[in-house]
Amino acid sequence: MSSASASPSSREHAIMLELQELLKDESIVVEDVKIVRAGKHSKIVVIIDKDKGPGGVDTDLLGKITQDISDWCDDNDPLNG
């Protein structure tokens, strides 16, 4: 079974809702959030897209969103460490 077809865990869903709220003013939709193992640690993978219109997220906005998510993770510690 691919991870794309798996249902999000309650933790992934909670993170997704928090990030959607964080990014709502950027006209961004959080498509998916996955917590995946990365060696002996875990990481959060966030899939985003523009809420409407053609094209994708440009690199300047992507950089800002990445920093916003990183700051949110620092403040909220969603992986407990």
MDAnalysis code that builds the backbone (N, CA, C; Angstrom):
import MDAnalysis as mda
import numpy as np

u = mda.Universe.empty(243, n_residues=81, atom_resindex=np.repeat(np.arange(81), 3), trajectory=True)
u.add_TopologyAttr("name", ["N", "CA", "C"] * 81)
u.add_TopologyAttr("resid", np.arange(1, 82))
u.add_TopologyAttr("resname", ["MET", "SER", "SER", "ALA", "SER", "ALA", "SER", "PRO", "SER", "SER", "ARG", "GLU", "HIS", "ALA", "ILE", "MET", "LEU", "GLU", "LEU", "GLN", "GLU", "LEU", "LEU", "LYS", "ASP", "GLU", "SER", "ILE", "VAL", "VAL", "GLU", "ASP", "VAL", "LYS", "ILE", "VAL", "ARG", "ALA", "GLY", "LYS", "HIS", "SER", "LYS", "ILE", "VAL", "VAL", "ILE", "ILE", "ASP", "LYS", "ASP", "LYS", "GLY", "PRO", "GLY", "GLY", "VAL", "ASP", "THR", "ASP", "LEU", "LEU", "GLY", "LYS", "ILE", "THR", "GLN", "ASP", "ILE", "SER", "ASP", "TRP", "CYS", "ASP", "ASP", "ASN", "ASP", "PRO", "LEU", "ASN", "GLY"])
u.atoms.positions = np.array([
    [0.847, -1.176, 0.000],
    [0.000, 0.000, 0.000],
    [0.890, 1.236, 0.000],
    [0.622, 2.179, -0.866],
    [1.416, 3.408, -0.900],
    [0.953, 4.338, 0.197],
    [1.885, 5.212, 0.664],
    [1.530, 6.138, 1.729],
    [0.514, 7.169, 1.264],
    [0.411, 7.407, -0.044],
    [-0.540, 8.384, -0.559],
    [-1.978, 7.941, -0.316],
    [-2.212, 6.629, -0.234],
    [-3.559, 6.150, -0.037],
    [-3.887, 5.919, 1.432],
    [-2.903, 6.008, 2.305],
    [-3.135, 5.791, 3.718],
    [-3.849, 6.985, 4.330],
    [-4.720, 6.693, 5.293],
    [-5.408, 7.767, 6.000],
    [-4.438, 8.460, 6.942],
    [-4.596, 9.774, 7.099],
    [-3.707, 10.472, 8.018],
    [-3.998, 10.063, 9.460],
    [-2.945, 10.018, 10.274],
    [-3.127, 9.747, 11.695],
    [-3.781, 10.969, 12.335],
    [-4.243, 10.799, 13.555],
    [-4.855, 11.939, 14.246],
    [-3.827, 13.040, 14.474],
    [-2.564, 12.682, 14.711],
    [-1.508, 13.681, 14.890],
    [-1.255, 14.426, 13.581],
    [-1.174, 13.692, 12.464],
    [-0.995, 14.323, 11.153],
    [-2.164, 15.252, 10.839],
    [-3.368, 14.799, 11.140],
    [-4.555, 15.616, 10.884],
    [-4.522, 16.891, 11.727],
    [-4.142, 16.767, 12.991],
    [-4.069, 17.940, 13.872],
    [-3.022, 18.931, 13.367],
    [-1.871, 18.438, 12.931],
    [-0.829, 19.302, 12.375],
    [-1.344, 19.984, 11.111],
    [-2.026, 19.233, 10.265],
    [-2.567, 19.780, 9.022],
    [-3.533, 20.937, 9.309],
    [-4.410, 20.763, 10.284],
    [-5.349, 21.824, 10.640],
    [-4.626, 23.064, 11.169],
    [-3.618, 22.853, 11.998],
    [-2.835, 23.974, 12.545],
    [-2.106, 24.726, 11.436],
    [-1.499, 23.982, 10.506],
    [-0.764, 24.632, 9.421],
    [-1.704, 25.330, 8.451],
    [-2.881, 24.760, 8.227],
    [-3.855, 25.420, 7.366],
    [-4.231, 26.777, 7.958],
    [-4.429, 26.826, 9.260],
    [-4.742, 28.091, 9.935],
    [-3.559, 29.057, 9.831],
    [-2.368, 28.541, 10.027],
    [-1.155, 29.364, 9.943],
    [-0.998, 30.006, 8.568],
    [-1.339, 29.267, 7.510],
    [-1.076, 29.711, 6.141],
    [-2.291, 30.311, 5.430],
    [-3.403, 30.471, 6.122],
    [-4.626, 30.924, 5.454],
    [-4.475, 32.295, 4.804],
    [-3.679, 33.183, 5.385],
    [-3.513, 34.521, 4.807],
    [-2.617, 34.528, 3.570],
    [-1.948, 33.416, 3.297],
    [-1.073, 33.304, 2.125],
    [-1.803, 32.731, 0.916],
    [-3.102, 32.450, 1.040],
    [-3.889, 31.814, -0.034],
    [-3.296, 30.467, -0.425],
    [-2.902, 29.715, 0.591],
    [-2.288, 28.401, 0.412],
    [-3.184, 27.346, 1.049],
    [-3.287, 26.197, 0.388],
    [-4.005, 25.048, 0.919],
    [-2.975, 23.994, 1.309],
    [-3.124, 23.451, 2.494],
    [-2.288, 22.326, 2.910],
    [-2.977, 21.071, 2.389],
    [-2.360, 20.447, 1.387],
    [-2.942, 19.270, 0.743],
    [-2.782, 18.008, 1.591],
    [-1.627, 17.881, 2.251],
    [-1.345, 16.658, 3.006],
    [-0.223, 16.915, 3.992],
    [-0.226, 16.174, 5.074],
    [0.854, 16.179, 6.064],
    [1.135, 14.722, 6.400],
    [2.393, 14.352, 6.365],
    [2.814, 12.997, 6.736],
    [3.970, 13.090, 7.715],
    [3.966, 12.238, 8.706],
    [5.102, 12.077, 9.603],
    [5.812, 10.810, 9.149],
    [7.084, 10.950, 8.785],
    [7.847, 9.809, 8.259],
    [9.148, 9.650, 9.035],
    [9.611, 8.430, 9.091],
    [10.886, 8.138, 9.740],
    [12.016, 8.642, 8.863],
    [13.022, 9.216, 9.504],
    [14.236, 9.681, 8.822],
    [15.413, 9.207, 9.663],
    [15.850, 7.976, 9.424],
    [16.873, 7.389, 10.283],
    [16.272, 7.111, 11.646],
    [16.953, 7.574, 12.705],
    [16.420, 7.358, 14.050],
    [15.493, 8.488, 14.491],
    [15.239, 9.421, 13.604],
    [14.365, 10.550, 13.900],
    [13.146, 10.503, 12.989],
    [12.244, 11.437, 13.181],
    [11.083, 11.581, 12.309],
    [11.098, 12.973, 11.698],
    [10.408, 13.121, 10.585],
    [10.261, 14.436, 9.963],
    [8.824, 14.601, 9.507],
    [8.440, 15.853, 9.335],
    [7.101, 16.171, 8.857],
    [7.218, 16.596, 7.392],
    [6.447, 15.952, 6.537],
    [6.394, 16.306, 5.124],
    [5.062, 17.015, 4.890],
    [5.135, 18.231, 4.344],
    [3.939, 19.043, 4.123],
    [3.803, 19.302, 2.624],
    [2.638, 18.976, 2.076],
    [2.337, 19.227, 0.666],
    [1.366, 20.402, 0.610],
    [1.747, 21.447, -0.134],
    [0.914, 22.649, -0.236],
    [0.632, 22.974, -1.702],
    [-0.359, 23.810, -1.914],
    [-0.665, 24.324, -3.246],
    [-1.387, 25.654, -3.076],
    [-1.439, 26.417, -4.144],
    [-2.237, 27.634, -4.130],
    [-3.698, 27.249, -4.031],
    [-4.502, 28.093, -3.373],
    [-5.904, 27.732, -3.201],
    [-6.715, 27.879, -4.473],
    [-6.237, 28.682, -5.427],
    [-6.931, 28.787, -6.716],
    [-5.984, 29.348, -7.763],
    [-6.397, 29.210, -8.997],
    [-5.609, 29.744, -10.100],
    [-4.606, 28.744, -10.634],
    [-4.102, 29.025, -11.816],
    [-3.107, 28.131, -12.433],
    [-1.721, 28.353, -11.836],
    [-0.846, 27.421, -12.088],
    [0.539, 27.550, -11.635],
    [0.716, 27.057, -10.218],
    [1.967, 27.071, -9.804],
    [2.303, 26.585, -8.477],
    [2.753, 27.708, -7.571],
    [3.348, 27.331, -6.474],
    [3.856, 28.270, -5.486],
    [5.251, 28.702, -5.925],
    [5.473, 30.028, -6.048],
    [6.792, 30.492, -6.488],
    [7.820, 30.334, -5.364],
    [9.088, 30.414, -5.717],
    [10.158, 30.121, -4.757],
    [10.212, 31.119, -3.601],
    [9.892, 32.376, -3.839],
    [9.896, 33.352, -2.744],
    [8.838, 33.006, -1.702],
    [7.631, 32.703, -2.167],
    [6.563, 32.336, -1.245],
    [6.873, 31.008, -0.571],
    [7.431, 30.068, -1.304],
    [7.794, 28.784, -0.725],
    [8.811, 28.965, 0.394],
    [9.784, 29.847, 0.187],
    [10.766, 30.130, 1.231],
    [10.114, 30.704, 2.473],
    [9.181, 31.634, 2.296],
    [8.481, 32.242, 3.426],
    [7.656, 31.195, 4.170],
    [6.933, 30.372, 3.416],
    [6.100, 29.339, 4.029],
    [6.954, 28.327, 4.782],
    [8.075, 27.941, 4.196],
    [8.985, 27.011, 4.859],
    [9.446, 27.578, 6.194],
    [9.804, 28.851, 6.212],
    [10.234, 29.493, 7.459],
    [9.085, 29.568, 8.459],
    [7.887, 29.912, 7.990],
    [6.713, 29.972, 8.871],
    [6.438, 28.615, 9.514],
    [6.515, 27.554, 8.716],
    [6.285, 26.201, 9.239],
    [7.391, 25.819, 10.220],
    [8.629, 26.134, 9.895],
    [9.746, 25.841, 10.787],
    [9.580, 26.550, 12.126],
    [9.203, 27.829, 12.085],
    [8.975, 28.591, 13.317],
    [7.834, 27.978, 14.123],
    [6.759, 27.570, 13.432],
    [5.629, 26.939, 14.108],
    [6.078, 25.649, 14.793],
    [6.891, 24.856, 14.098],
    [7.397, 23.605, 14.686],
    [8.259, 23.897, 15.918],
    [9.110, 24.916, 15.848],
    [9.934, 25.288, 16.995],
    [9.064, 25.667, 18.189],
    [7.989, 26.397, 17.941],
    [7.114, 26.876, 19.011],
    [6.202, 25.782, 19.571],
    [5.818, 24.811, 18.721],
    [4.803, 23.833, 19.107],
    [5.313, 22.411, 19.316],
    [6.537, 22.104, 18.876],
    [7.165, 20.789, 19.033],
    [6.196, 19.638, 18.713],
    [5.685, 19.585, 17.476],
    [4.668, 18.573, 17.147],
    [5.171, 17.136, 17.169],
    [6.493, 16.932, 17.170],
    [7.035, 15.562, 17.214],
    [7.632, 15.234, 18.583],
    [7.389, 16.106, 19.543],
    [7.898, 15.878, 20.911],
    [9.397, 15.636, 20.938],
    [10.127, 16.619, 20.452],
    [11.574, 16.527, 20.515],
    [12.194, 16.627, 19.168],
])
